[in-house]
Structure formats: structure tokens, C-alpha cells
Amino acid sequence: MTEYFPGIPTIRYEGPGTRNSLAYRHYNPAEVIAGKTMEQHLRFAVCYWHTFKFAGNDPFGLPTIGRMYNSSSDPVRVAEETMTAAFEFFQKLGVKLWCFHDWDIAPEMQTLSETNAVLDRIVSLATKLQDDTGIRPLWGTANLFSNPRFMAGAATSPSPHVFAWAAAKVKKALEISLELGAEGYVFWGGREGYETLLNTDLKRETEHLARFMHMAVDYKKEIGFQGPFYIEPKPKEPTKHQYDFDASTCHAFLQKYDLLDDFRLNIEVNHATLAGHDMLHELEYAFAHDIFGSIDANRGDTLLGWDTDQFPTDLYLTTLTMYSVLRGGGFTTGGLNFDAKLRRQSIDPVDLFHAHIGSMDTFARGLRIASKLREDGVLEEILRERYAEWGSELGRRIESGAAGFADLEKHVLQTGEPECRSGRQEHIENILNDYIQ
């Protein structure tokens, strides 16, 4: 059998003192933290598209990365070899979850029926590999943005024919997600947005998007797919403005169109920053409104205003992410999917391992720090102190709805100016630094 990553062993935990670059220094899947193993807390998944299909190309340059499994002129053979290589990678890395688009795992052919036939062939291979290894998809999805037919959107296209194409692709993607045992299914808007409002009927497009989502819910129930649906917020790129802009925009959409019972959010770091937020904001919003589902783990570059999808190696980012996840009750669905790609100059197969190892170690460290912060309760105590006055009679009356404007005016007339109290931001940031260091 062909070995696609020769010379690379199964990655093991060797501890912080190891000098082996192909070993985990901090990620010990069996280590128990706050009642669960690291593996259970972190639920790492490998994304199929960037990891195995990204070739190093960018808007200004041709591909730089070649792989043995992508070398054939036959696209179906490439799909089969890539799938085999992917499972070799999953096993050597030691992860048990993966994520995919339909377009990733099989090429589009001349007709929908031909495409579906090839998908069935590749899914059959994936099923065998999954049965042999115990590895399963965290979630599946359909690519509704790469083909030129989707240049003006998919569910929001001005063409009902294109809308029908999108529906047919999602129908098949849901079927293969069910067949592969995927835990969930993601909708990323891709081109569900606009370049200019001069040729866009915004109200009609958002209504069409809602109709599409209801059709998906109906079909999910029809075929017996039990996993959650996720919407993945992203503000822009490739469109000027996308309808899934951020967590609050998605929440409003789901509320307006009566979809909250069937959808949660898949939050991505780089999408949060493109929306003008940090990851903690998007996570806390999702948890506060009971719509958190899963995470696409990556990072952007603060000097670049686009989706660079870099591997997450920022300890502050991973600590605050895991602090929010732990405070919110941990993953009840979803996990940490590395929607990240190598840099254009990282052309060797081993670079894929170094990228994932570094990110998994960084999340493991973040988990330990976040768990310690939770155990010591220092940040929770600061919150309790800051909002303590809401436990007073006045606070209780406001929160219960017993007080109105006239009551509050009377209170102010009797008591005068409130006492101003420090938010102690610098002190809190120092505390965080102490835990991280």
C-alpha cells in the first residue's frame, strides 16, 4: 500500500521537555482536566479542504504545493488517493474527527447525476476507511460558491434555476453526511450576499435564504439526519457584504424566520475579526443566546484585511476561547475544526504535521490555563463584585420588572449621584498574564 507521508511516525505525547518536533509537548489526549480528558474537551477535527486540497495559490500567485496524491490527470483517481492519504494523516496525527465539503472529496463532473455517482464512489471508500479506523466526520457541507453558476449566490441567486442547483447539492450533501455518520451539517454563506445594492433586492434574497433553510430542515427530518445544523458567520470576502455577517446578525435571521429550533452557530476566529469583533465576543454572544454549536479554529493577520486562515498559535486566543467554552458548559455539539491552511512557502508534507501539532499543543495549554482560571474563580469573583449592587432592593426591582421610570426618578431624586467605581481593566489583564506565564 502506498504511504503518502513516508518517514512520519504516529504523533505521540512526549511532554514539555521533548526536543522531537513530531511529538506533542502539551496535548495529552488521556489527561483528565475538570472531569474530562483533553480529547473530550477539545474534540479536534481536520478540515479536508485546506489540509489536502490547498495548493499554495493566492490572488497573486500560482500554486506552490504539490502532493503525491494530487498528481494524477484523472480527477476521480485523485479523489480516491486523496481520501486514502487523508486517513493516513488522521491516524498519524491521532485525531478522530474530520470535516468536508462535497467538492473537496469528489470532483464535479459534466452533469449532476455523474457528479453524484462519483460522490457515491468516494463515499463508499470513505466508509470503508472510517470502519477500519473509527474516525468520523464532525460535520459535512456543500460547496455553493466555487462553481461559476453560483457567482451571484446560491440560495440568494436572482435565478431560481441556480436556487434549484443549490438545493440539489445540499440534498446530496445531507445524504452523504448521514451515510458517513457526520455529527452535524454546516451552512457557510459563501456568496450569499451582494457586491452592490444597485442590482440587489435584499428583502427578497433574505426571504429566499430563509425558504432554503426551511427546505433543508424538512429534508433533514425526512431522511432521519439527527445532527444539528450550523450557520457559520462571515461578514465579507468573497462578497462585499454577506447575510451571515456575525453571530448577532445570524441570530436575528434565525429568530425572524423561525429557525432557532434547528440551528446553532459554527464560530470561526478569522471571520470574527473580519466582522470587527474578537473571538471572545462572538463566543460569548452565542453562549448568552444559547446558539453556540462549534468552532472553526484559525487566526488572521492584523495587518491584512482578509481571511488568511492561519493555524492558531496565539496562547491568549486559545486560553480565552477555552475559558469561554468551559464557562458555557463545554462542547455539547461540535468541536475544534482546524479550518486553516499552510503558508505559501510551507511546501513539504511534514509542514502539515508541524502546523497541526503546534495548534493542538497551543489549545492544550489554553485548556489547562482556562481550567485553572475557572478553578480559582478569580475572574468570576471580579464579575460578582462588579455587579453586586444588582442584588440590592433597587437592582432586584429593576430586574424583576417591578420598577418603572417614575420609581427610578424618585430614587435618583432621593439619593443623588451614583458612586463611580473602577473597572480595574489593567488589574484584570495582569491577572490573565500571570496565569498565561
N, C-alpha and C positions, 0 to 999 in steps of 0.2 A: 504493500500500500504506500502511495506517495506521502511523504512527510513535507508539509508546506512551511513549517517553521523548524527546520532541522537545527540541531545543536542547542535548542532552547528547552530546558527541563520544565517539569511541573513546578510552579512557583510555590514555595513554602514559607511559612513564618519562621524567621530566624532571630528576631529580636532586634532592639535598637543598636546593639553592638556589631552587627554583621557588616562586612565590607562587600558583600555579594550584591551587585546591582540587580540581580534577578532573584530577589527574595523580598519578602515583606518584613519591614522593620517594626511596624506598629499594628498592621491588620492581622489579628489572630482570630480567625472565624469562630473558634471554640471558646474564646474568653468570655466570661459572663460579666456583664455590666448592667446594673439596675434590673436584675432579674431575667435578662435575656442575653443570648450570645450576640457577639458582634455581627455575625452573619444574619441573625434575625433582625437586629436593629437597622442594619444598613441596606440589606436587600439589593446588592449591586447587580446591575444589568449592563450588558454590552450592546451598544447600538450597531445595527448591521450596516447602515448606510455610510457613515463616516469611517468606521473602522475598516470595512472591507471594500467599499466602493469609491471612496475619495482618492483621487489620483494626484493631489497636489496642485491642481489647477486653481487659478484665481482670475478675477476680471481682467488682469493684465498679463497673464502668462499661461502657457500650455502646461499639460500635466508633467509632473516630475517624478511621480512614484509609480514604479512598475511592480507587479506581483506575479508570481508563478501561476496562480490560479486565474489570472485575468488575461493570459497570453493567447488563448485560442481565438481563431477567427469565427468560430461557431458560438453564438451567444448563449445557446442552451447548454453547451458543454461548459462554458464559462460559469453559468449559474450553478451547475452541478458541482464543479470543482470549488467554487467559492463557498458553497454550503458545507462541503466536506472540510475545507480549510477553516471555516468559522468554528465548527465544533471542535476541531483540534485546538484552536485558540482558546475557546471557552474552557476546555478541560485543563489545558496547561495553566491558564490563569486561575482556575479554581472558582469560577462563577457558575451559578446555576440558573441564571435568567438572561434573556436576550430580547431585543425589540426590533421590529422590522416594518418597512413599507412593502406593499405588493411589488412595486417597481424595483426594489432592492434585490429581492430574491429571485425574480424571473423577468426576462425582457418582455417588453410589449411587442407583439407580432403585428401582422397586417390587419387582422380582424380581432374583435372581442372574443369570439369563440376560440380562435387559435391561441390568443393570449391566455385564456382560461385553461386551455388544455396543457400549456406549458406550466402554468402555475400549479395545476394538479400534479404534474410530474415532479416538480421540485418539492412540493409539499409532501409527497409520498417519501421522497428521500429524507426530508427533514424529520418526518415522523419516525422513520427507522433510526436516525441518529439520536433523536430525543429518547426513544425507547432504550437505546443502548447506553445512554449516558445519564438519564434522569433530568436533563436540562429542559426547561420550558420557557415559553415567551412570557415576559412581564406584560407586554401588550403588542398588538398589531395595529396597522393603519393602512390607508390607501394614499398613494401619491396623486394628488389632484392639482398639481401645479407645474410639473415639468413639461408635459406634452404641450405643443402649441395650441391644441384645442382649448386649453384652459388659460389662454393668455389674458382673458378678461374675467377670470374667475371660474368657479365650478358651480357650486350651488347658487352663487350670486351672478352668474353669467347672464348677459342680456339674451342669450339663446336658450330656449327650452330644450333643444337637441343636446347642447352641452350639459345642461342640468341632468338630462337622462343618462348621458355617458357617466357623469359623476355618480349617479345613483347605482348604475350597473357595476361600477368599480367597487363602491363601498359594499354593495350586496355580496360580491365575491370575496372581498377582504374580510368581511364578517364571517363568512362561511369557513374560510381557511383559518381564521383566528380561532374559531370554535374547534375546528378539526385538530389544530395544533395544541389546544389546551391553554390558550392565552388567558391570562388573568383579567385583562381589560382591553379596551379599544380606545384609541386616541383620535380626536379630530384636531388637526392643525390647519388653520385657515389658508395658509399658503398665499393664494392670490384672491382671497375673499376680502376685497377692499376696493379702493379706487386710486387712480392716478390723478384724476381731475373731476370735480363735481359738475363741470360744464356738460359732461355727457353721462352723468350718473343719476339714476333715480334711487337715492339712498333708502327711502322708506320701502320701496318695492323690493330692493335687493335684500334688506334685512328680513323682510317678511318671507322671502323665498328661502333664505338660510334657515329660518325657524321651521318652515314647512319641511325642508330637507331633514332636519334633525328629528322631527316627529316621525317621518317615514323610517328613519334609521331605528328609532326606538320601537316602532311597530314591528320591523323585521327582526330585530334582536329578540323580541318576545316570541315571534313566530317560530324561530329556529331553536329557541331554548338557550341562547347565549346568556350566561349568568353574571358575567363580569361587569364592572362599572364602565360607563362611558366617561371619557375625559375630554375637556376642551383645553387646548394649550394656548394661553395668551401670548400675543406678539403684536407690537404696535405698528411696525413698518418693515420694509425690506422683505419681499421684493416690491410690494406696493407702497405708495406714499402714505396711505393710511389703511390699516386693516380693522375689520369689525370686531376682532378679538383682542383689542388694544392692550388691556391689562386685566388684572383679577376683578377689579370693580366693574369694568365695562362688561366683562363676561357674566358677572353676577347679575347685573341689571338686565342683560339679554335673557338669561335663563329665567329670571323672575317674570319679565314681561310676557314671555311666550310659554309659560307654564311647563318648563323643562327641568326645574330644580330637583325633582324626584329621581331623575335618571342621569344627571351629570355632576361630575366633580371637576376639579382643575388639575392639570398637569403643569406645574410651575417650572419655568426654565430661568436660570440665573441671567444669561445674556439677554433674554427677552425683557426681564425686569429692568435691567439697566438701560436698555434702549427706550423703555417707556418713561424713563426719568425717575425710577424707583431703585431701591436696593432690594436684594433678595429677601431680607428680613421683612420688609414692608409687605411684599406680595404673600409671603407665607403667613404672616400674622393676620392679614386681611382674610385669607382663605380659611384659616382656623377660626377666626372670630365669627365667620358666617357659615361655618360647617360645610364648606365646599372644598376642603383640601383633599387631594387624591394621591398625587405622585410628583416626582421631581425629575427634571432633566438637568443633570449636574454638569455644568461647564463654567466658563467665565469669559468676559470680554476684555478688551484693552481700553483703558480710559482715554487713550489718545486717538482711538479710532471709533468713528460713529457708526459702526456696522457690526453685524453678527459674526464675530471671529471664531466663536465656538472652540475656545482653547480649553485644555484639560485643567480642572480645578486644583491648584496647588497653593491657594491662599488659606492659611490656617485660620485667619479671622472669619473668612467666609464660611468655612466648613464648621467652625465652632458655633457661630450664630445660627447656621442652618440647623444643625443638630439640636441646639438648645431650643429652637422654636418647635422642631418636630417632637422632641421629648416632652416639652411643656404641653403640646397639643395632644399627647397620648400615643405618639409613635405612629408608624405606618399601620393603618388598618386595611388599606389597599395600596397598590403601587410600590415604589421603591426608588432607588437612585440609579437612573439610567445615564450612562456617560455619553450624552449627545455632544461629543467633542471630537475634533479631528487633529491629526498631526500637523505640525507646521510644514510649509512647503519644502523646506530643506531637510526635513527628517525622513529620509527615503529608505532606510533599512528596515526589514521586518522586525528586528529587535526593538526598534523605537516604539512600536505599538505596545510592547510589553512594558517598557520603561514608563510610557505615558500612563497606562492604567495602574501600574504598581504605585507610582508616585501619588496619583489621585486617591487610590484606595487607602494608602497609608495616611494621607492628609485627612481624609474623612474619619479614619480610625482615631487619629489624635484628637480631631474635633469632637468626636463622640465622647472620648474619655474626659475632656475638659468640660464639655457641656454637662455631662453626668455629675461631675464634681461640683459645678456651679449649682445644679439642681439639688444635690445632696446637702450642700452647705446652706442653701437658701438665701444667699446674700442679695441677689437681685430681687427675689420675691419680697424680702424684708423691706428693701428700699421702696418697692411699689406699695406695700401695705402702709408704710409711713406716709408716703406722699398723698395717698387717697384716704387717709384715716378719718378726716373730717366728714366724709360721706357716711360714717357710722353715727354721726350726731343726729339729734332730732330733726334739724333742718335738712340734712342730707337724706335721711330716711323719708321725710315727707315729700321731697322733690322726686326721688326715685320711685316712690310708690304712686305718684300722681295725685297726692293729697293736697299739694300746694299749687296755687296759681299765681299769675303776675301780681295781683293785688296783695296776696300774702307775702310775696317776696319783696315787694316795695315796702310794705310795713316793716319787715325785718331790717332792711337797709336803713330806713329812717330811724329805727331804734338803735342800731349797732354801729352805723357809720362805715368807715373804710375797712376793708379786709386786711389782714396781715399778709404781706408779701413774703414768700418763702423760697429759698434757693432750690433749683432743680438738681444741683450737685453733679452736673454732667461730667465735669473733669474728674471728679472723685470716682464716679461710676466707670469711666473709661480706664482709669488707673487700676481699678479692681479687675476689670477684664484683662488688662495687660498682665497683672500678677498671675492670674490663672493660666494664661496662654504661655507665659515664660516659664 
